[in-house]
Amino acid sequence: MILITGATGNFGKATIDFLLKKNIPAGNIAALVRDTAKAEDLKNRGINIRVGDYDNYAGLVDAFNGIDKLLMISSNDLVKRGKQHENVVKAAKEAGVIHIIFTSFERNNETETSPIFMLATTYIETEKLIKSSGITYTIMRNSLYAEVLPMFMGEKVLETGIFLPAGDGKTAFTTRLNMAEAAANILTSDGHNNKEYVIANESNYSFNDVTSILSEISGKQINYISPEKEVFKDSLSKAGVPMELVTMVAAFCEAIKQGEFSNTGNDLGKLLGRKPTTLKEYLQSVYANN
Ligand SMILES: NC(=O)c1ccc[n+]([C@@H]2O[C@H](COP(=O)([O-])OP(=O)(O)OC[C@H]3O[C@@H](n4cnc5c(N)ncnc54)[C@H](OP(=O)(O)O)[C@@H]3O)[C@@H](O)[C@H]2O)c1
């Protein structure tokens, strides 16, 4: 039995879709959900619903009963995530889970000098915990979702251009769908025991590359301005964007500027059995009809 945590989220749902497309019987798939109201669709498709919350250790042990492979999707709670991941790993151990596949995070700089150290550190600690648990593992070091681009660039990017403090940094933006398909492939094939994969696109793209693609798609010149970080923060907070969001985007842009998510691997292509979706294909799917 395979269990997917975060099954009501984007990554989890997509992974379950890929498992079903691969003809894995719904009865062999379990979904960890904390709110059953969000799981009606999964239930209607015959998926086993296991109720559990990353904050509730005992509940997780029950929910993981009889599970062989567990896709542990990282929590989106930036404050409580460390303890939550610890609960999941320890509960998996207690419940006798055989194999954990963890959606971790690709990074080049693991020191405190990383602009996203606070975020990266929980992933690094979780990986250590999984490795020392004795459970067979596969670590997916996921690069930045291509899906963060529309959020970072803003709804009116085709009118306003891009204003982000990311310099000429290049990132291997990768679609979440490609990552979820890779997770489904890992869950349903052999050869992944105690392996770490860099789940990243095969090309790296700067925001100048993004504007070239957007200009081509829209038929008009889209410009990119990379302000100083403080100028960026000041201008967005004056525009009413919540400070928490501004700080988060600024930290990611600083990391992009430093090449934090720049890669050259081909693990993802191997896992998919084809080339990953290019950034141009992704941006076309979002902006071609705007
Ligand atoms: N690589 C990247 O660029 C990138 C970008 C964004 C996020 N991420 C990470 O990737 C993960 C998956 O991405 P996504 O797009 O699928 O995120 P998402 O749509 O926000 O889904 C997060 C899932 O985690 C579940 N969850 C949150 N807190 C929980 C708790 N205490 N107990 C049990 N389940 C809990 C949510 O359940 P509910 O539906 O009940 O809320 C939801 O199913 C995120 O959680 C985040 O850690 C990576």
The ligand as a MOL file (V3000), in Angstrom:
LIG
                    3D

  0  0  0     0  0            999 V3000
M  V30 BEGIN CTAB
M  V30 COUNTS 48 52 0 0 0
M  V30 BEGIN ATOM
M  V30 1 N 9.9930 23.6720 -4.6780 0
M  V30 2 C 9.2100 24.7410 -4.6440 0
M  V30 3 O 9.3590 25.6920 -5.4270 0
M  V30 4 C 8.0770 24.7930 -3.6690 0
M  V30 5 C 7.1610 25.8480 -3.7580 0
M  V30 6 C 6.0970 25.8650 -2.8600 0
M  V30 7 C 5.9710 24.8650 -1.9120 0
M  V30 8 N 6.8930 23.8590 -1.8440 0 CHG=1
M  V30 9 C 6.7890 22.7600 -0.8660 0
M  V30 10 O 6.1950 21.6580 -1.5400 0
M  V30 11 C 5.0670 21.1820 -0.7840 0
M  V30 12 C 4.0160 20.6580 -1.7370 0
M  V30 13 O 3.6540 21.6870 -2.6340 0
M  V30 14 P 2.1270 21.9250 -2.9910 0
M  V30 15 O 2.1240 22.8920 -4.1130 0
M  V30 16 O 1.4090 20.6390 -3.1270 0 CHG=-1
M  V30 17 O 1.6140 22.6490 -1.6460 0
M  V30 18 P 0.0950 22.8440 -1.2020 0
M  V30 19 O -0.8200 22.8030 -2.3880 0
M  V30 20 O 0.0810 24.0250 -0.3260 0
M  V30 21 O -0.2240 21.5240 -0.3370 0
M  V30 22 C 0.2740 21.3360 0.9520 0
M  V30 23 C -0.3880 20.0960 1.5150 0
M  V30 24 O 0.1290 19.8620 2.8360 0
M  V30 25 C -0.9790 19.6150 3.6980 0
M  V30 26 N -0.6880 19.9990 5.0680 0
M  V30 27 C -0.2840 21.2040 5.5080 0
M  V30 28 N -0.1570 21.1800 6.8540 0
M  V30 29 C -0.5090 19.9450 7.2610 0
M  V30 30 C -0.6150 19.3120 8.5220 0
M  V30 31 N -0.3510 19.9810 9.6580 0
M  V30 32 N -0.9650 18.0120 8.5640 0
M  V30 33 C -1.2640 17.3400 7.4350 0
M  V30 34 N -1.2030 17.8850 6.1940 0
M  V30 35 C -0.8410 19.1760 6.1090 0
M  V30 36 C -2.0970 20.4810 3.1330 0
M  V30 37 O -3.3480 20.0560 3.6580 0
M  V30 38 P -4.6350 21.0270 3.6170 0
M  V30 39 O -5.2200 20.8590 2.2270 0
M  V30 40 O -5.5150 20.4790 4.6670 0
M  V30 41 O -4.1750 22.4200 3.8720 0
M  V30 42 C -1.9190 20.2090 1.6370 0
M  V30 43 O -2.4990 18.9700 1.3160 0
M  V30 44 C 4.6340 22.3980 0.0450 0
M  V30 45 O 3.9420 21.9530 1.2080 0
M  V30 46 C 5.9580 23.0540 0.3600 0
M  V30 47 O 6.5890 22.4330 1.4710 0
M  V30 48 C 7.9180 23.7980 -2.7110 0
M  V30 END ATOM
M  V30 BEGIN BOND
M  V30 1 1 1 2
M  V30 2 2 2 3
M  V30 3 1 2 4
M  V30 4 1 4 5
M  V30 5 2 4 48
M  V30 6 2 5 6
M  V30 7 1 6 7
M  V30 8 2 7 8
M  V30 9 1 8 9
M  V30 10 1 8 48
M  V30 11 1 9 10
M  V30 12 1 9 46
M  V30 13 1 10 11
M  V30 14 1 11 12
M  V30 15 1 11 44
M  V30 16 1 12 13
M  V30 17 1 13 14
M  V30 18 2 14 15
M  V30 19 1 14 16
M  V30 20 1 14 17
M  V30 21 1 17 18
M  V30 22 2 18 19
M  V30 23 1 18 20
M  V30 24 1 18 21
M  V30 25 1 21 22
M  V30 26 1 22 23
M  V30 27 1 23 24
M  V30 28 1 23 42
M  V30 29 1 24 25
M  V30 30 1 25 26
M  V30 31 1 25 36
M  V30 32 1 26 27
M  V30 33 1 26 35
M  V30 34 2 27 28
M  V30 35 1 28 29
M  V30 36 1 29 30
M  V30 37 2 29 35
M  V30 38 1 30 31
M  V30 39 2 30 32
M  V30 40 1 32 33
M  V30 41 2 33 34
M  V30 42 1 34 35
M  V30 43 1 36 37
M  V30 44 1 36 42
M  V30 45 1 37 38
M  V30 46 2 38 39
M  V30 47 1 38 40
M  V30 48 1 38 41
M  V30 49 1 42 43
M  V30 50 1 44 45
M  V30 51 1 44 46
M  V30 52 1 46 47
M  V30 END BOND
M  V30 END CTAB
M  END
